[in-house]
Amino acid sequence: MLQHFPAPYRWWGTSRFTVNRALDMDRVKAAFATLAARHDALRTVYAQNVDGSWRRRVIAPSEAGSLDLRIIDVQATPGDEREDMIAETMHNCCMAYAIDRLPLDTAVILQEGPARYTFCLANHHVNGDFVSGTILFKDFWDLYEGKELAPPAQQQGDIAKLLEGTDLSADQAYWQKLAGRETTPPALVTDRGIANLERQEVATERYLTASETKRLSTTGRANSGTALYPLLAAAFYMALTEQSGRRDAIISHRMMGRVLGSNLPDFTDTVGNFAVHFPLVVKTGETLPHTAKSVASALAEVPHGGVTYDWLAAQAHGAPSFPYPDEQVTALRLNYLGQILPRTDGDFEFNASQLNQRFAPDDLPRSAEVEVHLSVEKSCLKIRASFVEGRHNGALINELLDRVKVILTEL
């Protein structure tokens, strides 16, 4: 993140859910305070050294205090005014974030009735990702109920200590193979002179029907022997090779970055930002299942789950010989969100459109060239490509998505 975005590094996330029961605000405050003390990531700030490198500092719980918590009674406020107030409050909170000081997390709790509260949460992405939200949600409600929790097995900073003590020469050689490689697919970017900003982003979408999606999840997975994601990615590799006339292509993949393999500790239950995206070369086969197997094998061969791609780039201080960031190697990034369902779970109401949302100012550079989000919503596969018209070839992107859909439905 610090290598990609310009200062002041404004890249945030928001989430929102509703609780339908009476809450004790003293217990809520105590749970948030314990949450901050429990997870180092919520008390971590960053400062830049003279040579451009970064140093991380974990602030002691006694100095950090609780998270930025605001409790607002909106029972007498009309619905439209509530939404405007939420939008303004969350924007102002995030705009105040600076990575060299706390707070970098905010909780705004709206009391909408005697037994109805909406939690509006925001954080700087430097200290939390999609998975962290799930961990924090569970921990918070366990703490609210007075449960005793074992200390986290790992803290966010432990991954840096681990990598510092690991021989990464094989990783260096693996990533270096991409240096000098022709960027693919080159035709998706047509004019780099047009700024790649959030406010200029447009999107195009494709959907598979519920029956087509089910067929992919059952027959497709059985034929390929893989999970669903390699099947989806395989369709993109095949479509790209058809467009370029090559037998292989490079696509960037966004992954959790929490499982390093090789009998190393994993960070699946650790709060922090571990998400990574890295380029991957795959040679396509004659069929979708065959290509899916190649994708799965290639992903399995990525050293240390891909986390060393960012790590070694930082160690190289942006040396031009290192193939980084991923958009310098490929214009296309895939981001698999899994199954997204609006649901009611006991006392909780969740709206998929309000959970784990990216949030950034309009003038911020986008984090990718062409990014494709893949998700299953209401039993249907959704394919959403975002890009900047003019900078990117919108017609070719639409052709690509059309071809991907055909490949997936002709399984």
N, C-alpha and C positions, 0 to 999 in steps of 0.2 A: 504493500500500500504506500509506504513512504517513498519507494522508488518510482511509483507510477504517478501519483497525484502531486500537484504543486502545493506549496504552503498556501494556506494554513491547513491543508489535508482534511477537507470537509467531505467525509464519507460516512454516512450514518445509517442506522436501521431503526425501524419502528415496529411495534406490535400492539395489538389491542384485543381485549376480551372482556366479557361481562360475567359477573358473579351474582347469582340470585340467592343471596342469604344475608342475614345481618352479620356485620363484621365489627370486631373490637379494634378500634384504631390504635390503641396502645399496643396490642399484639401485632398489628400490621407494622407499626414503626419498629418494634423490637425485632421482628423477622427480617426486615430490610437491613437493619444494623448488623445482625448476625450474618446475613448473606454477604455483606461487604467484607466483614472480618474473615469469612470462611474462604473466599476465593481471591487469590492474589491479583487476578486480572482486573478486578473491579477497583483495585487500588494502585494500578500501574500507570506511570506517566513516562514520557520519552523526551529527551533533550538531545540536541545535535552538538557534536564536538566540532572543534575548529577544522579538522580534516574532512568533515562531511559525514563521518560515521555517526551512529546513534548509540546512546546509552539508555538503558532501561532502569527505572527506579521503582521499587515497590514500597509504597508508603505504609508505615505501620498502622494497624487498626486504630491505635490511640490517637494518631494524628489525623487519620483520614475521616473519621466519623462515619455517618450513615450516607446512603445515596441521596441524591437530590429528590426529595419526596414532597409532593404537594397534594393536599386533600381539599377538594372544592365541592361545596354543596350546590348542585345545579337543579334541585327539585323544582324550583320556580322559574327556571330558564327554558324558553321554548327550544324545540329541537334544532331548528336552523341556527339559532344563536349558539347553541352548544357546539355544533360542528365547526362553526367559524372560530369559536374560542379555542377549541382543541387544536385546530390547524395553526392558529397564531401562536399558541403556547408552545407547541412542539417545535415549531420553526424557530422561535426565539431561544428556546433551550438549546437546540442543536447549534445554532449560530454562535452561541456563547462558548461552546466546547473549544478547548485548546489542549493539544496532546501533552503539553508540558505541565499541566495542572489538573486537579480534580475540581468539579465532578466531570465525568465522562459518561454518566448514566443518569437518567431521569425517570421518575415514576409519578404520573399525574393520575390521581384517583378521583373519579367523579361520583359523588353520591346522587343517584337518580331517583331513589326512593328509600323507604325505611329498610328494605332488604334487597336493594339492587345497586351494584357498584360497577362502573366500567373502569378498567385499568388501561391507561395509555402509557406505553413504555417507549423510551428512546435510548439509544446508546451510540457511542462512537464505535465504528467497526474495528478500530485498533484493538479493542478489548473483548470483542464478542462476535460470534457468527451464528448461523442458523441453528447449529447443534447446541450452542451455549444457551439459547433461549429455552430449549426443552429441559436442560439440566437445571437452570435457574428456576423455572416454573415449579418443577417437582420439589426442589430444595426449599423454596419459599413456603409452599403450603405445608410441607412436613414441619418446618420450623414454626409456622403459625399454629399448628396443632400441638406443638410442644414435644415433638419427637426428638430423640437424641440421634444425631447423625455422626457417622464415622468421618474422620478427616479425609479430604480428597486424596486419592492415591498419588496424583500428580498435580502440579501447578503449571501454569502457562510457561513460566520461565524455564522449567525443567527440560523442555525440548531443545532450547539453546545450549544448555549444559551438555545434553546428550550428543548433539551434533558436533560440538567443539571437541568432544573426546572420541569421535569416530573417524576412522580413515575413510575419506570420501574421494579418494583418487579414482575409483571405478565410476563413481557418480560423475565426476568431472569429465572423464572420457566419454561416458554415455551422452551427456548433454552437448559436449563439444562436437559430436558427430553432426549436429544440426547447423553448425557454423558454416556459412558459405552456401548452404542449401538454398535453391531457388524457392522463394516464397510462394506458397500455394494456399488457396487459389488466387492468383494475381489479379484476375479480371474483376473481382468483387470490389476492389478499391480503384476508383477512377480519377479522383482529384483530391490529393492530400492537402491542397491549398485551402479547401473548405474546412472550417473548424469542426472538430468532432466533439460537440458540446451536448450536455443533457437536454437543453431546451430545443435542440434541433432534431431530437430523436423521433423517428416514426417507426411503426411496426406493421407487420403483415402476419396473418395467422392462417393456419390450416388445422382441420380437425379430422380425426378418424371416428367412425361411428362406434357405438358401444360394442357391437358384434365384431367389428374389425379389430378393435382394441383387445377384446377378449381372445380373439384368434392369435394375435401376436403374443399375448401373455401365456397362452397354453400351447398351441401347435408350434408357434415360432420358437418358444423357449425349448420345447422338447426336441425339435429338429436341430437346433444349434447347440444344445447342451449348455447354454449360457443364461445369465440373468437378462432382464429386459433391456437394460441400458446398452450393452454391446450390440444388440439387434438394432436399436434405434440409431446408434452411431454408425453402424455398418451401412445403413441406407444413405447416410450423408457421404461417407467415403465413396460409395459406389456412384452416387450422383455427381460428385466432384470429378472423379476419374473420367466419367462420360463427358463432362464439360471440357476437361483439359486434354483428353486424349492420352493421359498417362495411365500407368497401372497402379500407381500409388498416390497418396495425398497426405497432407499434414492438416490436422485439426487440433485445436486446443481443447482440453477437457478440464472442467472445474470439478475438483474432488475435495473431500473432507480434510485430507492431510493429517489425519489423526492416527493412522495405523502405519507404522514404519517398517513392519516386517522384521525378518532376520532375528527373531527372538528378542527384539527390543521392546521396551514398555510401550503400551499404546495410550492414547489420550482421548479415548472415546467418552470418558466421563469428566473431562476437564473443561472448565470455562476458559475461553480465550478465542482468539481468531486464528484458526489453523487452516482455513480454506486456502487451497492452492489451485492454480490453473497452469497447465504445461502443454507444450506441443507434442504430438505423437504421430509418427509416420506409420501408416498401415498400407500394405499391399492388398488390393481387393481380389476376391475370388469370383467364380462364375455365378455363384448364388448368394442370396442374403445370409442363409445359415453358415455357409463357408466363410464369408467375410466376417460375420459376427464372431466366429471362433478366432479369427485372426486378431480382431479387436480385443477380445478377452485376453488372448495370450500376450498381446503387446502391452496391455494395461498391467498385467501381472508381472511383466519384466521391468516396469518402471522402478528404478531404485528408490528405496525408502519412501514409497508412496507418493513420490513427486515433490516432497518438501525441500529437497536439496536444490531444486531448480531456482527458487527464490534465494535460498541461503547462499549458494555458490555465486550467484550473480551479485549479491551484496558484498561478498568477500572480494570479488574482482573489481569492486568500485566502478561498475559500469563499463568495464573494458570493452571496446568495440568488437573484440574477437569472441566474446561470449554471446551466444544467441538468445538475447533477452531484451525486452520482455516478449511474451508469446506473440503479440500482434506484429512483431517484427519478422516472425517466422511464418505465421499464417493469419489470414484475415478473419477466420471463422472460429468461434468458440462455442462449445456446447455446454449447457448447464442443466443438469437433470434434477428436477425438484421432487420427483416421486409422485405419490398419490396425494392430492389435496382435496379434502372434503370439509365443507361446512358441517359442523356437528354440535350437538348438545351433549355434554358429558356430566351427568349429575347436576350440580349447581352451576356449571360453567357453560357459557355460550361462546362458540368460536366462529368467526367469519373468515373464510379462506382469504378474502381480498384484504384483510386487515392484519394478517399474521406474517411476521418476518418479511417486512417490506423494505426495500431499499429506499433511502431518502437522501437527496442531495440537492444543492442549489442549482439553479438553471444554468449558471455560467461555469459549472464544473466540467472538465473534460470527461468524456465517457470512459468506462473502464475497459472497453473492447472496441474493435472495429465493428464486425458483424457478430452479434450474440444471439444464440438460439436457446430459448428456454423450452424445455420439454417437461410436461406434467400430465398426469391423469386426473381429470376433473369430471365428476359425475359420470364415471366409467368410460369417458372418452379421452383419447390421447389428444392433447393440445400441443401444437408446434407454433411457437411465436418467435419470429425473427425481428430484432430491432437494429436500426441502422440510421444513417443520415443521408437522405436523398441528395444526390449531387456528388457528395464525397464517395458514396457507394453506389454501385450499379443496381438500382431497385428492380429493374426488369429482370436482370440475371438472378437476383436473389429470389424473386417470385418464381422464376423458372426452376430454380434449384429446389424450392419447397414443393412445387408441383411434382417434380420428378421423385423426390423423397417419398411423398405420399403414395405415388404409384408403386414404387418399389415395396413399400410396407404393406400395401393392400393386395399386391399380387403374390404375396408369400406362398 
